[in-house]
Each structure stands twice: as C-alpha cells, then as structure tokens.
Amino acid sequence: MSAEPVKVAVVYYSQTGNVTQLARQIAEAAEKAGAEVRLRRVAELAPQEAIDSNEQWAANAQASADIAEATPEDVDWADAVVMGSPTRFGNVSSQLKQFIDTLGGLWFQGKLADKVYSGFTAASGKHGGNESTLLALYNSFHHFGGVIVSSGYVGEAAFANASPYGTAHFGWGTPIEEVVLTGATAQAERVVNTAAALKAGRVAA
C-alpha cells in the first residue's frame, strides 16, 4: 500500500442541519480510517432573509460557519470525493448542483476521472426521493469518469441501514438514528479502503 494517506473531500449542502451531521460523521469516520480529510460546505444561494425566516436554517448556518467553503481545488486535491445533498423534488439541491457546475474546467482537463465518488442525502419523508437524489448525483459522477463506490449491502452496518445507494436519513426535525450514522461510518470506510487500493495499484504500476 502507498505510504501516503488517501485524500478525501467531503463536500455537501445542508439547509436545516441533517446533511451537516451526516457530513461530519463521514469526515470523522474517514479520518479514523486513516484518510486526510477536507470537510467543505458549498456556497449558499438563498438570500439572508430566507435563511433568517427559518429557525433551523439559521441555526445550521451559524453552527457550520466554521466549515470552509468548497472550491474546485478541493476536488482536484482529493483521491475520493463524497458529496451530500438534501432531496429537492427527487434531485440534488441547487446549491450543490451549482458547485458541480463549476467543475467543468477540471472535467475538460481530465482531472475528475478515476477518482472514487460516493454520495449521501436526507429527506423529510420516508419515500421523499432519497434514492432518486443519489442516482441523480451519480449521473454527474459517471460524466466525470469516476469510480462510484456506494454503500451496497456490504457488511452488517450497511445492510442494517438498508440503503445500497448511499447513506440516507428521513424525518422532518427528527434526530438521525444511530443505524444511519453507523451506516455512514461504514460507507466512509468503504470509500477510503477502495481509494487506498486504487492508489496503491497505481503506485505499483
């Protein structure tokens, strides 16, 4: 294996805090698995008055103010990129999509290819579009030429979380269940292990 640690960028958008919590869980788990991690939030597009009108939204913005804003360089730097978004009509949020749209220059240079990619999400309802959001996110990863590493039904934690596409929480204003957080940890470990194997293989070649 390469002596250099795997570099993981966790890039996300969160409105009321659920995706922030999942992002922190994934970043922490990746670090514990031996990766060098950058936790990054994408730029907010909504006006301040909209944020201030929602108590949870305003609280999350304040609580995550210490997290640096994502740039294309964070993706260029990484061996593996894990992106998170709340569900918006079964699709990714406009904030995360706007960030993805800034990666065209890296894509044109071939710098997005052959990295490991994975995703996570949250919705207010049990059938609120979590799976379609992750599949929509993975469309971009296919265009990147990325190696998609989803949760799968690999191991007890991932199977218990019952989400083969990626970690997914549902519930409006409800705490994230421990089984979901454990699934997020398992997903992060799988991403790190796969990226490490790919990195070692390239060094050996």
Secondary structure, DSSP 8 states (H G I E B T S, - for coil): --SS--EEEEEE--SSSHHHHHHHHHHHHHHHTT-EEEEEE----S-HHHHHTSHHHHHHHHHTTTS-B--HHHHHH-SEEEEEEE-BTTB--HHHHHHHHTTHHHHHTTTTTT-EEEEEEEESSTTSSHHHHHHHHHHHHHHHT-EE---TT-HHHHHHHT-TTS-EEE-TT----HHHHHHHHHHHHHHHHHHHHHHHHHHH-
